[in-house]
Amino acid sequence: MDLEIFNDDKLIDEKRENWVKDLVKFTFNDLELKDSTELSIHFVTKDKIHEINKEYRDVDRATDVISFAINDGEDSLDYIESQIPDLPVDLGDLFISVEIVDEHAKDYGHSFDRELGYTIVHGILHLNGYDHIKPEDEKVMIGLQEKILSAYGLEK
């Protein structure tokens, strides 16, 4: 796994950064992703995620996580991977507002770690093609998300 964390404003400490790396590795293993899979996580302020949400999604509000998939629905990737099996796969980028995660943790009565874990796993699932628009897709995605979080020890 190749994980790059951007935490320029020091919104989480080094211990929590290491915890994030461990959770991402655990999630990648559970999803049986290739060892060469790449991901970037950007921890940003509430104002920054609001700005990103408005610019790229035309939604004028802050949110907890925004995912930008590199290969969103590209069929040609399967062919390329079949020809070059060790080719690294870049899932894309997650932008996470630590302030919104903290607000959600308090609103839902979760620990900060549980909410941060939920947000990270949720974003990784989106980058792997999971969605929750249709009820049947939501059932699959949220079920898998809860399975991963429970196995990691982040139960509700």
Chimera marker file (.cmm) of the C-alpha trace (Angstrom):
<marker_set name="trace">
<marker id="1" x="0.000" y="0.000" z="0.000" r="1" g="1" b="0" radius="0.5"/>
<marker id="2" x="1.210" y="3.450" z="-0.857" r="1" g="1" b="0" radius="0.5"/>
<marker id="3" x="-0.560" y="5.970" z="1.367" r="1" g="1" b="0" radius="0.5"/>
<marker id="4" x="0.274" y="9.635" z="1.333" r="1" g="1" b="0" radius="0.5"/>
<marker id="5" x="-1.148" y="11.794" z="4.118" r="1" g="1" b="0" radius="0.5"/>
<marker id="6" x="-1.348" y="15.555" z="3.778" r="1" g="1" b="0" radius="0.5"/>
<marker id="7" x="-1.781" y="17.189" z="7.170" r="1" g="1" b="0" radius="0.5"/>
<marker id="8" x="-0.207" y="20.583" z="6.552" r="1" g="1" b="0" radius="0.5"/>
<marker id="9" x="-2.259" y="22.386" z="9.198" r="1" g="1" b="0" radius="0.5"/>
<marker id="10" x="-1.459" y="19.665" z="11.787" r="1" g="1" b="0" radius="0.5"/>
<marker id="11" x="-5.164" y="18.925" z="12.295" r="1" g="1" b="0" radius="0.5"/>
<marker id="12" x="-4.315" y="15.481" z="13.651" r="1" g="1" b="0" radius="0.5"/>
<marker id="13" x="-1.226" y="14.491" z="15.606" r="1" g="1" b="0" radius="0.5"/>
<marker id="14" x="1.456" y="11.989" z="14.572" r="1" g="1" b="0" radius="0.5"/>
<marker id="15" x="-0.016" y="9.213" z="16.729" r="1" g="1" b="0" radius="0.5"/>
<marker id="16" x="-3.378" y="9.556" z="14.988" r="1" g="1" b="0" radius="0.5"/>
<marker id="17" x="-1.648" y="9.693" z="11.568" r="1" g="1" b="0" radius="0.5"/>
<marker id="18" x="-0.099" y="6.308" z="12.364" r="1" g="1" b="0" radius="0.5"/>
<marker id="19" x="-3.517" y="5.033" z="13.452" r="1" g="1" b="0" radius="0.5"/>
<marker id="20" x="-4.968" y="6.228" z="10.109" r="1" g="1" b="0" radius="0.5"/>
<marker id="21" x="-2.234" y="4.330" z="8.241" r="1" g="1" b="0" radius="0.5"/>
<marker id="22" x="-3.051" y="1.187" z="10.200" r="1" g="1" b="0" radius="0.5"/>
<marker id="23" x="-6.797" y="1.520" z="9.520" r="1" g="1" b="0" radius="0.5"/>
<marker id="24" x="-6.209" y="2.099" z="5.795" r="1" g="1" b="0" radius="0.5"/>
<marker id="25" x="-3.934" y="-0.961" z="5.626" r="1" g="1" b="0" radius="0.5"/>
<marker id="26" x="-6.561" y="-3.028" z="7.447" r="1" g="1" b="0" radius="0.5"/>
<marker id="27" x="-9.267" y="-1.799" z="5.039" r="1" g="1" b="0" radius="0.5"/>
<marker id="28" x="-7.108" y="-2.505" z="1.979" r="1" g="1" b="0" radius="0.5"/>
<marker id="29" x="-6.472" y="-6.042" z="3.268" r="1" g="1" b="0" radius="0.5"/>
<marker id="30" x="-10.170" y="-6.614" z="3.914" r="1" g="1" b="0" radius="0.5"/>
<marker id="31" x="-11.023" y="-5.423" z="0.397" r="1" g="1" b="0" radius="0.5"/>
<marker id="32" x="-8.177" y="-7.574" z="-0.977" r="1" g="1" b="0" radius="0.5"/>
<marker id="33" x="-6.621" y="-4.645" z="-2.803" r="1" g="1" b="0" radius="0.5"/>
<marker id="34" x="-3.253" y="-5.100" z="-4.474" r="1" g="1" b="0" radius="0.5"/>
<marker id="35" x="-0.172" y="-4.207" z="-2.427" r="1" g="1" b="0" radius="0.5"/>
<marker id="36" x="0.657" y="-1.565" z="-5.031" r="1" g="1" b="0" radius="0.5"/>
<marker id="37" x="-2.616" y="0.328" z="-4.451" r="1" g="1" b="0" radius="0.5"/>
<marker id="38" x="-2.114" y="4.068" z="-3.902" r="1" g="1" b="0" radius="0.5"/>
<marker id="39" x="-4.248" y="6.560" z="-1.968" r="1" g="1" b="0" radius="0.5"/>
<marker id="40" x="-3.877" y="10.132" z="-0.748" r="1" g="1" b="0" radius="0.5"/>
<marker id="41" x="-5.695" y="11.513" z="2.280" r="1" g="1" b="0" radius="0.5"/>
<marker id="42" x="-5.819" y="15.264" z="2.844" r="1" g="1" b="0" radius="0.5"/>
<marker id="43" x="-6.879" y="16.526" z="6.280" r="1" g="1" b="0" radius="0.5"/>
<marker id="44" x="-8.343" y="19.978" z="5.749" r="1" g="1" b="0" radius="0.5"/>
<marker id="45" x="-10.225" y="22.682" z="7.614" r="1" g="1" b="0" radius="0.5"/>
<marker id="46" x="-13.974" y="23.150" z="7.471" r="1" g="1" b="0" radius="0.5"/>
<marker id="47" x="-13.493" y="26.262" z="5.332" r="1" g="1" b="0" radius="0.5"/>
<marker id="48" x="-11.245" y="24.415" z="2.869" r="1" g="1" b="0" radius="0.5"/>
<marker id="49" x="-13.641" y="21.498" z="2.375" r="1" g="1" b="0" radius="0.5"/>
<marker id="50" x="-16.483" y="23.999" z="1.910" r="1" g="1" b="0" radius="0.5"/>
<marker id="51" x="-14.436" y="25.675" z="-0.818" r="1" g="1" b="0" radius="0.5"/>
<marker id="52" x="-13.665" y="22.306" z="-2.493" r="1" g="1" b="0" radius="0.5"/>
<marker id="53" x="-17.302" y="21.216" z="-2.263" r="1" g="1" b="0" radius="0.5"/>
<marker id="54" x="-18.480" y="24.441" z="-3.878" r="1" g="1" b="0" radius="0.5"/>
<marker id="55" x="-15.866" y="24.449" z="-6.626" r="1" g="1" b="0" radius="0.5"/>
<marker id="56" x="-15.993" y="20.785" z="-7.661" r="1" g="1" b="0" radius="0.5"/>
<marker id="57" x="-19.489" y="19.655" z="-6.685" r="1" g="1" b="0" radius="0.5"/>
<marker id="58" x="-21.378" y="22.976" z="-6.842" r="1" g="1" b="0" radius="0.5"/>
<marker id="59" x="-22.582" y="22.392" z="-3.260" r="1" g="1" b="0" radius="0.5"/>
<marker id="60" x="-22.295" y="25.503" z="-1.082" r="1" g="1" b="0" radius="0.5"/>
<marker id="61" x="-21.638" y="23.908" z="2.309" r="1" g="1" b="0" radius="0.5"/>
<marker id="62" x="-19.000" y="22.058" z="4.259" r="1" g="1" b="0" radius="0.5"/>
<marker id="63" x="-19.057" y="18.261" z="4.432" r="1" g="1" b="0" radius="0.5"/>
<marker id="64" x="-17.054" y="15.579" z="6.212" r="1" g="1" b="0" radius="0.5"/>
<marker id="65" x="-15.409" y="13.837" z="3.235" r="1" g="1" b="0" radius="0.5"/>
<marker id="66" x="-15.055" y="14.328" z="-0.497" r="1" g="1" b="0" radius="0.5"/>
<marker id="67" x="-13.606" y="11.578" z="-2.651" r="1" g="1" b="0" radius="0.5"/>
<marker id="68" x="-11.973" y="12.072" z="-6.022" r="1" g="1" b="0" radius="0.5"/>
<marker id="69" x="-11.538" y="8.748" z="-7.817" r="1" g="1" b="0" radius="0.5"/>
<marker id="70" x="-8.797" y="8.528" z="-10.424" r="1" g="1" b="0" radius="0.5"/>
<marker id="71" x="-10.391" y="5.753" z="-12.481" r="1" g="1" b="0" radius="0.5"/>
<marker id="72" x="-14.072" y="6.362" z="-11.877" r="1" g="1" b="0" radius="0.5"/>
<marker id="73" x="-15.804" y="3.726" z="-13.993" r="1" g="1" b="0" radius="0.5"/>
<marker id="74" x="-13.110" y="3.355" z="-16.639" r="1" g="1" b="0" radius="0.5"/>
<marker id="75" x="-13.405" y="-0.085" z="-18.271" r="1" g="1" b="0" radius="0.5"/>
<marker id="76" x="-10.016" y="0.280" z="-19.967" r="1" g="1" b="0" radius="0.5"/>
<marker id="77" x="-8.298" y="-0.059" z="-16.577" r="1" g="1" b="0" radius="0.5"/>
<marker id="78" x="-9.303" y="-3.747" z="-16.371" r="1" g="1" b="0" radius="0.5"/>
<marker id="79" x="-7.621" y="-4.399" z="-19.720" r="1" g="1" b="0" radius="0.5"/>
<marker id="80" x="-4.458" y="-2.537" z="-18.750" r="1" g="1" b="0" radius="0.5"/>
<marker id="81" x="-4.253" y="-4.395" z="-15.420" r="1" g="1" b="0" radius="0.5"/>
<marker id="82" x="-4.693" y="-7.735" z="-17.201" r="1" g="1" b="0" radius="0.5"/>
<marker id="83" x="-1.673" y="-6.883" z="-19.395" r="1" g="1" b="0" radius="0.5"/>
<marker id="84" x="0.484" y="-5.395" z="-16.606" r="1" g="1" b="0" radius="0.5"/>
<marker id="85" x="-0.565" y="-7.147" z="-13.366" r="1" g="1" b="0" radius="0.5"/>
<marker id="86" x="1.936" y="-5.318" z="-11.107" r="1" g="1" b="0" radius="0.5"/>
<marker id="87" x="0.875" y="-1.878" z="-12.302" r="1" g="1" b="0" radius="0.5"/>
<marker id="88" x="0.118" y="0.341" z="-9.291" r="1" g="1" b="0" radius="0.5"/>
<marker id="89" x="-3.520" y="1.322" z="-8.951" r="1" g="1" b="0" radius="0.5"/>
<marker id="90" x="-4.110" y="4.887" z="-7.775" r="1" g="1" b="0" radius="0.5"/>
<marker id="91" x="-7.535" y="5.011" z="-6.126" r="1" g="1" b="0" radius="0.5"/>
<marker id="92" x="-7.512" y="8.788" z="-5.873" r="1" g="1" b="0" radius="0.5"/>
<marker id="93" x="-7.801" y="11.330" z="-3.092" r="1" g="1" b="0" radius="0.5"/>
<marker id="94" x="-9.877" y="11.758" z="0.043" r="1" g="1" b="0" radius="0.5"/>
<marker id="95" x="-10.357" y="15.207" z="1.542" r="1" g="1" b="0" radius="0.5"/>
<marker id="96" x="-11.505" y="15.015" z="5.160" r="1" g="1" b="0" radius="0.5"/>
<marker id="97" x="-12.587" y="17.889" z="7.366" r="1" g="1" b="0" radius="0.5"/>
<marker id="98" x="-11.410" y="17.097" z="10.881" r="1" g="1" b="0" radius="0.5"/>
<marker id="99" x="-13.761" y="19.763" z="12.288" r="1" g="1" b="0" radius="0.5"/>
<marker id="100" x="-16.830" y="18.191" z="10.644" r="1" g="1" b="0" radius="0.5"/>
<marker id="101" x="-15.733" y="14.711" z="11.786" r="1" g="1" b="0" radius="0.5"/>
<marker id="102" x="-15.516" y="16.072" z="15.343" r="1" g="1" b="0" radius="0.5"/>
<marker id="103" x="-18.970" y="17.692" z="15.035" r="1" g="1" b="0" radius="0.5"/>
<marker id="104" x="-20.467" y="14.437" z="13.713" r="1" g="1" b="0" radius="0.5"/>
<marker id="105" x="-18.863" y="12.430" z="16.511" r="1" g="1" b="0" radius="0.5"/>
<marker id="106" x="-20.543" y="14.677" z="19.080" r="1" g="1" b="0" radius="0.5"/>
<marker id="107" x="-23.885" y="14.751" z="17.202" r="1" g="1" b="0" radius="0.5"/>
<marker id="108" x="-24.032" y="10.948" z="16.851" r="1" g="1" b="0" radius="0.5"/>
<marker id="109" x="-22.562" y="10.131" z="20.259" r="1" g="1" b="0" radius="0.5"/>
<marker id="110" x="-19.504" y="8.384" z="18.792" r="1" g="1" b="0" radius="0.5"/>
<marker id="111" x="-15.878" y="8.713" z="19.744" r="1" g="1" b="0" radius="0.5"/>
<marker id="112" x="-13.765" y="10.857" z="17.463" r="1" g="1" b="0" radius="0.5"/>
<marker id="113" x="-11.851" y="7.744" z="16.350" r="1" g="1" b="0" radius="0.5"/>
<marker id="114" x="-15.052" y="5.891" z="15.457" r="1" g="1" b="0" radius="0.5"/>
<marker id="115" x="-16.267" y="8.814" z="13.367" r="1" g="1" b="0" radius="0.5"/>
<marker id="116" x="-12.894" y="9.348" z="11.710" r="1" g="1" b="0" radius="0.5"/>
<marker id="117" x="-12.696" y="5.623" z="10.962" r="1" g="1" b="0" radius="0.5"/>
<marker id="118" x="-16.217" y="5.671" z="9.533" r="1" g="1" b="0" radius="0.5"/>
<marker id="119" x="-15.313" y="8.629" z="7.322" r="1" g="1" b="0" radius="0.5"/>
<marker id="120" x="-12.083" y="7.061" z="6.042" r="1" g="1" b="0" radius="0.5"/>
<marker id="121" x="-13.610" y="3.639" z="5.298" r="1" g="1" b="0" radius="0.5"/>
<marker id="122" x="-16.636" y="5.299" z="3.690" r="1" g="1" b="0" radius="0.5"/>
<marker id="123" x="-14.358" y="7.319" z="1.420" r="1" g="1" b="0" radius="0.5"/>
<marker id="124" x="-12.221" y="4.298" z="0.499" r="1" g="1" b="0" radius="0.5"/>
<marker id="125" x="-15.353" y="2.357" z="-0.434" r="1" g="1" b="0" radius="0.5"/>
<marker id="126" x="-16.473" y="5.219" z="-2.694" r="1" g="1" b="0" radius="0.5"/>
<marker id="127" x="-13.058" y="5.194" z="-4.375" r="1" g="1" b="0" radius="0.5"/>
<marker id="128" x="-13.553" y="1.475" z="-5.009" r="1" g="1" b="0" radius="0.5"/>
<marker id="129" x="-16.855" y="1.982" z="-6.793" r="1" g="1" b="0" radius="0.5"/>
<marker id="130" x="-19.320" y="1.527" z="-3.933" r="1" g="1" b="0" radius="0.5"/>
<marker id="131" x="-22.221" y="3.934" z="-3.646" r="1" g="1" b="0" radius="0.5"/>
<marker id="132" x="-25.359" y="4.442" z="-1.583" r="1" g="1" b="0" radius="0.5"/>
<marker id="133" x="-27.717" y="6.230" z="-3.959" r="1" g="1" b="0" radius="0.5"/>
<marker id="134" x="-30.003" y="3.219" z="-4.509" r="1" g="1" b="0" radius="0.5"/>
<marker id="135" x="-31.295" y="1.395" z="-1.400" r="1" g="1" b="0" radius="0.5"/>
<marker id="136" x="-29.887" y="-1.959" z="-2.551" r="1" g="1" b="0" radius="0.5"/>
<marker id="137" x="-26.444" y="-0.397" z="-3.128" r="1" g="1" b="0" radius="0.5"/>
<marker id="138" x="-26.601" y="1.387" z="0.216" r="1" g="1" b="0" radius="0.5"/>
<marker id="139" x="-27.304" y="-1.920" z="1.963" r="1" g="1" b="0" radius="0.5"/>
<marker id="140" x="-24.197" y="-3.469" z="0.417" r="1" g="1" b="0" radius="0.5"/>
<marker id="141" x="-21.930" y="-0.477" z="1.032" r="1" g="1" b="0" radius="0.5"/>
<marker id="142" x="-22.997" y="0.254" z="4.602" r="1" g="1" b="0" radius="0.5"/>
<marker id="143" x="-22.946" y="-3.461" z="5.454" r="1" g="1" b="0" radius="0.5"/>
<marker id="144" x="-19.368" y="-3.787" z="4.238" r="1" g="1" b="0" radius="0.5"/>
<marker id="145" x="-18.389" y="-0.561" z="5.978" r="1" g="1" b="0" radius="0.5"/>
<marker id="146" x="-19.782" y="-1.759" z="9.315" r="1" g="1" b="0" radius="0.5"/>
<marker id="147" x="-18.120" y="-5.171" z="8.865" r="1" g="1" b="0" radius="0.5"/>
<marker id="148" x="-14.715" y="-3.519" z="8.371" r="1" g="1" b="0" radius="0.5"/>
<marker id="149" x="-15.177" y="-1.081" z="11.258" r="1" g="1" b="0" radius="0.5"/>
<marker id="150" x="-16.358" y="-3.818" z="13.648" r="1" g="1" b="0" radius="0.5"/>
<marker id="151" x="-13.491" y="-6.121" z="12.699" r="1" g="1" b="0" radius="0.5"/>
<marker id="152" x="-11.085" y="-3.251" z="13.366" r="1" g="1" b="0" radius="0.5"/>
<marker id="153" x="-12.703" y="-2.613" z="16.768" r="1" g="1" b="0" radius="0.5"/>
<marker id="154" x="-14.648" y="0.547" z="15.902" r="1" g="1" b="0" radius="0.5"/>
<marker id="155" x="-18.161" y="-0.581" z="16.655" r="1" g="1" b="0" radius="0.5"/>
<marker id="156" x="-20.997" y="1.869" z="17.218" r="1" g="1" b="0" radius="0.5"/>
<link id1="1" id2="2" r="1" g="1" b="0" radius="0.2"/>
<link id1="2" id2="3" r="1" g="1" b="0" radius="0.2"/>
<link id1="3" id2="4" r="1" g="1" b="0" radius="0.2"/>
<link id1="4" id2="5" r="1" g="1" b="0" radius="0.2"/>
<link id1="5" id2="6" r="1" g="1" b="0" radius="0.2"/>
<link id1="6" id2="7" r="1" g="1" b="0" radius="0.2"/>
<link id1="7" id2="8" r="1" g="1" b="0" radius="0.2"/>
<link id1="8" id2="9" r="1" g="1" b="0" radius="0.2"/>
<link id1="9" id2="10" r="1" g="1" b="0" radius="0.2"/>
<link id1="10" id2="11" r="1" g="1" b="0" radius="0.2"/>
<link id1="11" id2="12" r="1" g="1" b="0" radius="0.2"/>
<link id1="12" id2="13" r="1" g="1" b="0" radius="0.2"/>
<link id1="13" id2="14" r="1" g="1" b="0" radius="0.2"/>
<link id1="14" id2="15" r="1" g="1" b="0" radius="0.2"/>
<link id1="15" id2="16" r="1" g="1" b="0" radius="0.2"/>
<link id1="16" id2="17" r="1" g="1" b="0" radius="0.2"/>
<link id1="17" id2="18" r="1" g="1" b="0" radius="0.2"/>
<link id1="18" id2="19" r="1" g="1" b="0" radius="0.2"/>
<link id1="19" id2="20" r="1" g="1" b="0" radius="0.2"/>
<link id1="20" id2="21" r="1" g="1" b="0" radius="0.2"/>
<link id1="21" id2="22" r="1" g="1" b="0" radius="0.2"/>
<link id1="22" id2="23" r="1" g="1" b="0" radius="0.2"/>
<link id1="23" id2="24" r="1" g="1" b="0" radius="0.2"/>
<link id1="24" id2="25" r="1" g="1" b="0" radius="0.2"/>
<link id1="25" id2="26" r="1" g="1" b="0" radius="0.2"/>
<link id1="26" id2="27" r="1" g="1" b="0" radius="0.2"/>
<link id1="27" id2="28" r="1" g="1" b="0" radius="0.2"/>
<link id1="28" id2="29" r="1" g="1" b="0" radius="0.2"/>
<link id1="29" id2="30" r="1" g="1" b="0" radius="0.2"/>
<link id1="30" id2="31" r="1" g="1" b="0" radius="0.2"/>
<link id1="31" id2="32" r="1" g="1" b="0" radius="0.2"/>
<link id1="32" id2="33" r="1" g="1" b="0" radius="0.2"/>
<link id1="33" id2="34" r="1" g="1" b="0" radius="0.2"/>
<link id1="34" id2="35" r="1" g="1" b="0" radius="0.2"/>
<link id1="35" id2="36" r="1" g="1" b="0" radius="0.2"/>
<link id1="36" id2="37" r="1" g="1" b="0" radius="0.2"/>
<link id1="37" id2="38" r="1" g="1" b="0" radius="0.2"/>
<link id1="38" id2="39" r="1" g="1" b="0" radius="0.2"/>
<link id1="39" id2="40" r="1" g="1" b="0" radius="0.2"/>
<link id1="40" id2="41" r="1" g="1" b="0" radius="0.2"/>
<link id1="41" id2="42" r="1" g="1" b="0" radius="0.2"/>
<link id1="42" id2="43" r="1" g="1" b="0" radius="0.2"/>
<link id1="43" id2="44" r="1" g="1" b="0" radius="0.2"/>
<link id1="44" id2="45" r="1" g="1" b="0" radius="0.2"/>
<link id1="45" id2="46" r="1" g="1" b="0" radius="0.2"/>
<link id1="46" id2="47" r="1" g="1" b="0" radius="0.2"/>
<link id1="47" id2="48" r="1" g="1" b="0" radius="0.2"/>
<link id1="48" id2="49" r="1" g="1" b="0" radius="0.2"/>
<link id1="49" id2="50" r="1" g="1" b="0" radius="0.2"/>
<link id1="50" id2="51" r="1" g="1" b="0" radius="0.2"/>
<link id1="51" id2="52" r="1" g="1" b="0" radius="0.2"/>
<link id1="52" id2="53" r="1" g="1" b="0" radius="0.2"/>
<link id1="53" id2="54" r="1" g="1" b="0" radius="0.2"/>
<link id1="54" id2="55" r="1" g="1" b="0" radius="0.2"/>
<link id1="55" id2="56" r="1" g="1" b="0" radius="0.2"/>
<link id1="56" id2="57" r="1" g="1" b="0" radius="0.2"/>
<link id1="57" id2="58" r="1" g="1" b="0" radius="0.2"/>
<link id1="58" id2="59" r="1" g="1" b="0" radius="0.2"/>
<link id1="59" id2="60" r="1" g="1" b="0" radius="0.2"/>
<link id1="60" id2="61" r="1" g="1" b="0" radius="0.2"/>
<link id1="61" id2="62" r="1" g="1" b="0" radius="0.2"/>
<link id1="62" id2="63" r="1" g="1" b="0" radius="0.2"/>
<link id1="63" id2="64" r="1" g="1" b="0" radius="0.2"/>
<link id1="64" id2="65" r="1" g="1" b="0" radius="0.2"/>
<link id1="65" id2="66" r="1" g="1" b="0" radius="0.2"/>
<link id1="66" id2="67" r="1" g="1" b="0" radius="0.2"/>
<link id1="67" id2="68" r="1" g="1" b="0" radius="0.2"/>
<link id1="68" id2="69" r="1" g="1" b="0" radius="0.2"/>
<link id1="69" id2="70" r="1" g="1" b="0" radius="0.2"/>
<link id1="70" id2="71" r="1" g="1" b="0" radius="0.2"/>
<link id1="71" id2="72" r="1" g="1" b="0" radius="0.2"/>
<link id1="72" id2="73" r="1" g="1" b="0" radius="0.2"/>
<link id1="73" id2="74" r="1" g="1" b="0" radius="0.2"/>
<link id1="74" id2="75" r="1" g="1" b="0" radius="0.2"/>
<link id1="75" id2="76" r="1" g="1" b="0" radius="0.2"/>
<link id1="76" id2="77" r="1" g="1" b="0" radius="0.2"/>
<link id1="77" id2="78" r="1" g="1" b="0" radius="0.2"/>
<link id1="78" id2="79" r="1" g="1" b="0" radius="0.2"/>
<link id1="79" id2="80" r="1" g="1" b="0" radius="0.2"/>
<link id1="80" id2="81" r="1" g="1" b="0" radius="0.2"/>
<link id1="81" id2="82" r="1" g="1" b="0" radius="0.2"/>
<link id1="82" id2="83" r="1" g="1" b="0" radius="0.2"/>
<link id1="83" id2="84" r="1" g="1" b="0" radius="0.2"/>
<link id1="84" id2="85" r="1" g="1" b="0" radius="0.2"/>
<link id1="85" id2="86" r="1" g="1" b="0" radius="0.2"/>
<link id1="86" id2="87" r="1" g="1" b="0" radius="0.2"/>
<link id1="87" id2="88" r="1" g="1" b="0" radius="0.2"/>
<link id1="88" id2="89" r="1" g="1" b="0" radius="0.2"/>
<link id1="89" id2="90" r="1" g="1" b="0" radius="0.2"/>
<link id1="90" id2="91" r="1" g="1" b="0" radius="0.2"/>
<link id1="91" id2="92" r="1" g="1" b="0" radius="0.2"/>
<link id1="92" id2="93" r="1" g="1" b="0" radius="0.2"/>
<link id1="93" id2="94" r="1" g="1" b="0" radius="0.2"/>
<link id1="94" id2="95" r="1" g="1" b="0" radius="0.2"/>
<link id1="95" id2="96" r="1" g="1" b="0" radius="0.2"/>
<link id1="96" id2="97" r="1" g="1" b="0" radius="0.2"/>
<link id1="97" id2="98" r="1" g="1" b="0" radius="0.2"/>
<link id1="98" id2="99" r="1" g="1" b="0" radius="0.2"/>
<link id1="99" id2="100" r="1" g="1" b="0" radius="0.2"/>
<link id1="100" id2="101" r="1" g="1" b="0" radius="0.2"/>
<link id1="101" id2="102" r="1" g="1" b="0" radius="0.2"/>
<link id1="102" id2="103" r="1" g="1" b="0" radius="0.2"/>
<link id1="103" id2="104" r="1" g="1" b="0" radius="0.2"/>
<link id1="104" id2="105" r="1" g="1" b="0" radius="0.2"/>
<link id1="105" id2="106" r="1" g="1" b="0" radius="0.2"/>
<link id1="106" id2="107" r="1" g="1" b="0" radius="0.2"/>
<link id1="107" id2="108" r="1" g="1" b="0" radius="0.2"/>
<link id1="108" id2="109" r="1" g="1" b="0" radius="0.2"/>
<link id1="109" id2="110" r="1" g="1" b="0" radius="0.2"/>
<link id1="110" id2="111" r="1" g="1" b="0" radius="0.2"/>
<link id1="111" id2="112" r="1" g="1" b="0" radius="0.2"/>
<link id1="112" id2="113" r="1" g="1" b="0" radius="0.2"/>
<link id1="113" id2="114" r="1" g="1" b="0" radius="0.2"/>
<link id1="114" id2="115" r="1" g="1" b="0" radius="0.2"/>
<link id1="115" id2="116" r="1" g="1" b="0" radius="0.2"/>
<link id1="116" id2="117" r="1" g="1" b="0" radius="0.2"/>
<link id1="117" id2="118" r="1" g="1" b="0" radius="0.2"/>
<link id1="118" id2="119" r="1" g="1" b="0" radius="0.2"/>
<link id1="119" id2="120" r="1" g="1" b="0" radius="0.2"/>
<link id1="120" id2="121" r="1" g="1" b="0" radius="0.2"/>
<link id1="121" id2="122" r="1" g="1" b="0" radius="0.2"/>
<link id1="122" id2="123" r="1" g="1" b="0" radius="0.2"/>
<link id1="123" id2="124" r="1" g="1" b="0" radius="0.2"/>
<link id1="124" id2="125" r="1" g="1" b="0" radius="0.2"/>
<link id1="125" id2="126" r="1" g="1" b="0" radius="0.2"/>
<link id1="126" id2="127" r="1" g="1" b="0" radius="0.2"/>
<link id1="127" id2="128" r="1" g="1" b="0" radius="0.2"/>
<link id1="128" id2="129" r="1" g="1" b="0" radius="0.2"/>
<link id1="129" id2="130" r="1" g="1" b="0" radius="0.2"/>
<link id1="130" id2="131" r="1" g="1" b="0" radius="0.2"/>
<link id1="131" id2="132" r="1" g="1" b="0" radius="0.2"/>
<link id1="132" id2="133" r="1" g="1" b="0" radius="0.2"/>
<link id1="133" id2="134" r="1" g="1" b="0" radius="0.2"/>
<link id1="134" id2="135" r="1" g="1" b="0" radius="0.2"/>
<link id1="135" id2="136" r="1" g="1" b="0" radius="0.2"/>
<link id1="136" id2="137" r="1" g="1" b="0" radius="0.2"/>
<link id1="137" id2="138" r="1" g="1" b="0" radius="0.2"/>
<link id1="138" id2="139" r="1" g="1" b="0" radius="0.2"/>
<link id1="139" id2="140" r="1" g="1" b="0" radius="0.2"/>
<link id1="140" id2="141" r="1" g="1" b="0" radius="0.2"/>
<link id1="141" id2="142" r="1" g="1" b="0" radius="0.2"/>
<link id1="142" id2="143" r="1" g="1" b="0" radius="0.2"/>
<link id1="143" id2="144" r="1" g="1" b="0" radius="0.2"/>
<link id1="144" id2="145" r="1" g="1" b="0" radius="0.2"/>
<link id1="145" id2="146" r="1" g="1" b="0" radius="0.2"/>
<link id1="146" id2="147" r="1" g="1" b="0" radius="0.2"/>
<link id1="147" id2="148" r="1" g="1" b="0" radius="0.2"/>
<link id1="148" id2="149" r="1" g="1" b="0" radius="0.2"/>
<link id1="149" id2="150" r="1" g="1" b="0" radius="0.2"/>
<link id1="150" id2="151" r="1" g="1" b="0" radius="0.2"/>
<link id1="151" id2="152" r="1" g="1" b="0" radius="0.2"/>
<link id1="152" id2="153" r="1" g="1" b="0" radius="0.2"/>
<link id1="153" id2="154" r="1" g="1" b="0" radius="0.2"/>
<link id1="154" id2="155" r="1" g="1" b="0" radius="0.2"/>
<link id1="155" id2="156" r="1" g="1" b="0" radius="0.2"/>
</marker_set>
